[in-house]
Amino acid sequence: MKKVSFITIHVGANFGSVLQTIATSETLKKLGYDPVCVNYIPPRVTNKRFWSLGNVSLGKKILRFFWKLYTLPERLINLRKYQGYLAKYVPLSAPIYPEDNYALKCPQADVYMTGSDQVWNMKHNEGNDTHYFFDGIVGKKISFASSVGYTDLIGGGKEALKKYLADYSSLSVREDSAVELLASLGLKAEQLLDPVFMLSDTEWKEYTKTKRKVKEPYLLVYAPYNTVDKSLIFRHARKIAEGEGLKVVTFSWTYFKDKDADYSIRFAGPGDFLNLMMNAEFVITNSFHGTAFSINLKKRFWVFLPSGFTTRITSVLTRFGLTDRLLENEAPVDWDYKQPVDIARIEEVLSEERAKSVDYLTRAIG
């Protein structure tokens, strides 16, 4: 049985990051491989960064210190929920921190795989984090539905990609724009869907065995970040909710509820996310993984683009022929929010894409 060490963005209070890590691990297991997730803790989520007070005046440092003390319980609760859930389903290596000897601590394997999510997004990763390229590791390297996140690379970004990806024997990326970007660098890559699509709706149910979080029929709003106009999103949510007699439900990662929602599920973990997605009558989101799960679970949904890294959303909507679910501004007066999704088309694309991913992984790992 071949061992595969894979690295991805798996740390932090983010539903999509944790669930795509689980999907990657489960996909490799189903294909007969022995996966282990490289438990790399990037600088932006370390305790050192959390406690950093910055180069500011003493007064501001004191204020920041007390604010961090105040938010520390929230951080610890979310860390326990997300990392505890992940560790339950994914084999993790010992933690690897930025200051560690990466080549020494990275678990040895037959194949080193850069997984999905925004592993090559130099804005998100605060620069070119070479851990996500297995820099210094000697061995067979491949990628699986990896994401660059954007196309206007500057400051040597293209040169860095070309340099580090030259060591890879097989490349696959998540967005059509990334295929074109790598082609411009003389690198051939296949486009594959995010790993969360590799598990069916029935399989995902196994990861949430709790009762319904909200008993009443509801519309779920998942707009976690990069929200251009939050009021725009909730105006559309309210229109649907009032027309269908639904409650508006959202998430909160703090002690406080969202004032625009009827219910906020506070300190929600990945299992809670799945529970709420599966039982929602409608979903409105500006998140890539909110979009991906809406499609995979065949929900009636609508999408607003976030303020950045939009290519991953437009790419997946295009692949499923669902660009009509995208709302960029205020919907027209005669907006037909009841417009159904084409479930037969979704099933057809899912079947094709899952087969493509299996074929790719089988060839790439060997």
C-alpha positions in Angstrom: 0.0 0.0 0.0 1.5 3.3 -1.1 1.8 6.0 1.5 0.8 9.5 0.5 1.8 12.6 2.6 -0.5 15.4 1.6 -0.4 19.0 2.6 -3.3 21.4 2.4 -4.9 24.3 4.4 -6.5 22.5 7.2 -6.0 24.7 10.3 -8.4 27.3 11.4 -12.1 27.8 12.1 -13.1 27.3 8.5 -15.7 24.7 7.5 -14.5 24.3 3.9 -10.8 23.8 4.9 -11.6 21.1 7.4 -14.1 19.2 5.2 -12.0 19.3 2.0 -9.2 17.8 4.1 -11.4 15.0 5.2 -12.6 14.4 1.6 -9.1 14.3 0.4 -8.1 11.7 3.0 -11.2 9.6 2.4 -10.7 9.6 -1.3 -7.2 8.4 -1.0 -8.3 5.7 1.4 -11.0 4.5 -1.0 -8.5 4.2 -3.7 -6.3 1.9 -1.5 -3.7 4.4 -0.4 -2.4 5.2 3.0 -2.8 8.9 3.6 -1.3 11.2 6.2 -2.0 14.9 6.4 1.1 17.0 6.9 0.1 19.0 10.0 1.8 22.2 9.0 0.8 25.2 11.1 1.4 28.4 9.0 2.5 31.6 10.7 -0.9 33.3 10.3 -2.6 30.8 12.7 0.1 30.3 15.3 -0.2 31.3 18.9 2.8 33.6 18.3 0.8 35.5 15.7 -2.3 35.6 17.9 -0.3 37.2 20.8 1.6 39.6 18.5 0.8 43.2 19.4 2.4 44.9 16.4 4.6 47.9 16.0 2.2 50.4 17.6 2.2 52.8 20.5 2.3 51.5 24.1 -1.3 52.5 24.7 -2.5 50.6 21.6 -0.4 47.6 22.7 -2.2 47.6 26.0 -5.6 47.8 24.4 -4.7 45.0 22.0 -3.5 42.8 24.8 -6.7 43.1 26.7 -8.7 42.5 23.5 -6.8 39.3 22.9 -7.4 38.2 26.5 -11.1 38.8 25.9 -11.2 36.9 22.6 -9.0 34.1 23.8 -11.9 31.8 25.1 -13.5 32.2 21.6 -10.3 31.1 20.0 -9.8 28.1 22.2 -13.4 27.0 21.8 -13.2 27.2 18.0 -9.8 25.5 17.9 -11.1 22.6 20.0 -14.2 22.2 17.8 -12.4 22.3 14.4 -9.2 20.5 15.2 -10.9 17.9 17.3 -13.4 17.2 14.5 -10.6 16.9 11.9 -8.4 14.6 14.1 -11.4 12.3 14.4 -11.4 11.5 10.7 -7.9 12.3 9.3 -4.5 10.8 10.2 -2.4 13.8 11.1 1.4 14.0 11.4 3.1 15.7 14.4 2.6 19.5 14.3 5.2 21.3 12.1 5.8 25.0 12.8 7.4 27.5 10.5 10.7 27.5 12.5 10.9 23.6 12.4 13.2 21.7 10.0 10.5 20.9 7.4 12.4 18.2 5.5 13.2 16.4 8.7 9.7 16.5 10.3 7.6 16.0 7.2 6.3 12.3 7.2 8.2 10.2 4.6 6.0 8.8 1.9 6.0 7.2 -1.5 4.3 10.3 -2.9 4.0 13.9 -1.7 0.8 15.5 -2.7 -0.2 19.2 -2.5 -3.9 19.0 -1.9 -6.7 21.4 -2.6 -7.8 24.8 -1.2 -5.8 27.9 -1.6 -2.4 26.3 -1.1 -0.7 28.4 -3.8 -2.5 31.7 -3.1 0.3 34.0 -2.2 -2.0 36.7 -0.9 -3.8 34.3 1.4 -0.6 32.7 2.6 1.1 36.1 3.1 3.8 35.4 0.5 5.2 32.4 -1.2 5.0 29.7 1.6 7.2 27.0 0.1 6.0 24.4 2.6 3.0 23.9 0.2 5.5 22.9 -2.6 7.3 20.4 -0.3 10.4 22.5 -0.7 13.5 20.6 0.4 11.7 17.2 0.2 13.1 14.7 -2.3 10.6 12.4 -3.8 7.6 12.1 -6.2 5.4 15.2 -6.0 1.9 15.7 -7.4 -1.0 18.1 -6.8 -4.7 17.4 -6.5 -7.1 20.2 -7.4 -4.8 22.8 -5.9 -5.8 26.5 -6.1 -3.9 29.7 -6.9 -6.9 31.8 -6.1 -6.2 34.6 -8.5 -4.4 35.3 -11.8 -2.8 38.7 -11.5 0.4 37.4 -9.9 3.0 40.1 -9.1 6.3 40.5 -7.4 7.9 37.4 -8.8 4.8 35.2 -8.2 4.8 33.6 -11.6 8.5 32.9 -11.5 8.1 31.2 -8.0 5.3 29.0 -9.3 7.3 27.9 -12.3 10.3 27.2 -10.2 8.7 25.1 -7.5 6.2 23.3 -9.7 9.0 22.1 -12.0 9.6 19.3 -9.5 6.0 18.0 -9.8 5.4 14.9 -12.0 1.7 15.6 -12.3 -0.4 18.7 -11.8 -4.1 19.3 -11.3 -5.8 22.5 -10.3 -9.2 23.6 -9.2 -10.0 26.5 -11.5 -10.0 26.9 -15.2 -8.1 30.2 -14.8 -5.3 28.2 -13.0 -5.0 25.8 -16.0 -4.5 28.9 -18.2 -2.1 30.5 -15.8 0.1 27.4 -15.5 0.0 26.9 -19.3 1.4 30.4 -19.7 4.3 29.2 -17.6 4.8 26.2 -19.8 3.2 23.8 -17.3 0.5 21.4 -18.1 -2.3 20.9 -15.6 -5.6 19.1 -15.5 -8.7 20.8 -14.0 -10.4 18.8 -11.3 -13.2 19.7 -8.9 -12.6 20.3 -5.2 -12.3 17.1 -3.1 -15.6 17.8 -1.3 -17.4 16.7 -4.5 -15.7 13.2 -4.2 -18.1 12.3 -1.4 -21.8 11.9 -2.2 -24.6 13.5 -0.2 -25.2 10.1 1.4 -21.6 9.8 2.5 -21.5 13.3 3.9 -24.5 12.4 6.1 -22.2 10.0 8.0 -20.3 13.0 9.3 -23.3 14.6 10.9 -25.4 12.2 13.0 -26.9 14.8 15.3 -30.6 15.9 15.2 -31.7 18.9 13.3 -30.1 22.1 14.7 -33.2 24.2 13.8 -36.6 22.5 13.9 -38.4 25.1 11.9 -38.0 25.3 8.1 -35.2 27.8 7.3 -33.0 29.5 4.8 -29.3 29.3 5.6 -27.0 32.3 5.0 -23.3 31.5 4.8 -21.3 34.6 4.1 -18.2 34.2 6.3 -15.8 36.8 4.8 -15.0 39.2 2.1 -18.6 40.4 2.1 -18.9 43.4 -0.2 -22.4 44.3 1.0 -23.9 42.2 3.8 -27.2 44.1 3.7 -27.6 43.1 0.0 -27.2 39.5 0.9 -29.7 39.6 3.8 -32.3 41.6 1.7 -32.4 38.7 -0.7 -32.5 36.2 2.1 -35.5 38.0 3.7 -37.4 38.2 0.4 -37.1 34.4 0.0 -37.8 33.8 3.7 -40.9 35.9 3.8 -42.2 34.4 0.5 -41.7 30.8 1.7 -42.4 31.2 5.4 -38.8 30.4 6.5 -36.6 31.5 9.3 -33.2 33.0 8.4 -30.3 31.1 10.0 -26.6 31.9 10.0 -23.4 31.1 11.9 -21.4 32.9 14.6 -17.9 32.1 15.7 -18.3 34.3 18.8 -20.7 34.6 21.8 -22.8 37.0 19.8 -25.7 36.2 17.4 -26.0 37.8 14.0 -28.5 40.7 14.3 -29.7 40.1 10.7 -30.7 36.5 11.3 -33.5 34.9 13.3 -31.2 32.2 14.6 -27.4 32.2 14.9 -25.7 28.9 15.6 -22.9 30.0 17.8 -19.5 28.3 17.9 -20.6 26.0 15.0 -18.3 23.2 14.1 -17.9 21.4 10.7 -20.6 18.9 11.7 -23.0 21.7 12.5 -22.3 23.2 9.1 -23.1 19.9 7.3 -26.3 19.5 9.5 -27.5 23.0 8.6 -26.7 22.7 4.9 -28.4 19.3 4.6 -31.6 20.5 6.2 -31.9 24.0 4.7 -34.7 24.8 2.2 -32.6 27.5 0.6 -28.9 28.5 0.8 -27.5 32.0 0.1 -23.7 32.2 0.2 -20.6 34.1 -1.0 -18.3 31.2 -0.1 -16.7 28.8 -2.4 -17.4 25.8 -0.2 -20.8 27.1 0.6 -21.4 27.0 -3.2 -19.7 23.6 -3.6 -21.8 22.0 -0.9 -25.0 23.6 -2.2 -24.3 21.9 -5.5 -23.2 18.6 -4.1 -26.2 18.4 -1.7 -28.6 19.6 -4.6 -29.9 22.6 -2.7 -31.9 25.5 -4.0 -29.2 28.2 -3.7 -28.0 31.7 -4.7 -24.5 33.0 -4.8 -23.0 36.5 -4.3 -19.4 37.0 -5.2 -17.0 37.9 -2.4 -14.6 40.9 -2.6 -11.7 38.7 -3.6 -10.6 35.3 -5.0 -13.7 35.0 -7.1 -12.4 32.8 -9.9 -12.9 29.6 -7.8 -16.7 30.3 -7.5 -17.3 31.3 -11.1 -15.2 28.3 -12.3 -17.3 25.8 -10.4 -20.6 27.4 -11.4 -19.6 27.3 -15.0 -18.6 23.7 -14.9 -22.1 22.7 -13.6 -23.9 25.1 -15.9 -25.2 27.1 -12.9 -24.0 30.6 -13.6 -27.6 31.7 -13.5 -27.5 31.2 -9.7 -25.0 34.1 -9.4 -26.4 37.4 -8.2 -23.9 40.3 -8.6 -26.2 43.1 -7.6 -29.8 43.7 -6.6 -32.0 41.1 -8.2 -34.7 42.4 -10.6 -38.2 43.1 -9.4 -39.5 40.0 -11.2 -36.7 37.8 -9.8 -37.8 34.1 -9.8 -36.1 32.9 -6.6 -38.0 29.6 -6.9 -36.2 28.7 -10.0 -35.1 25.1 -9.5 -31.6 23.8 -10.0 -31.1 21.1 -12.7 -30.4 18.1 -10.5 -30.1 15.7 -13.5 -27.3 18.0 -14.9 -25.6 18.1 -11.5 -25.6 14.3 -11.2 -24.2 14.0 -14.7 -21.3 16.4 -14.1 -20.6 14.8 -10.7 -20.3 11.4 -12.3 -17.9 12.7 -14.9 -15.8 14.7 -12.5 -15.5 12.0 -9.9 -14.3 9.5 -12.6 -11.8 12.1 -13.8 -10.4 12.6 -10.3 -10.1 8.8 -9.7 -8.3 8.4 -13.1 -6.0 11.3 -12.4 -5.0 10.1 -8.9 -4.5 6.6 -10.0 -2.2 7.7 -12.8 -0.4 10.4 -10.8 0.3 8.3 -7.7 1.0 5.2 -9.8 
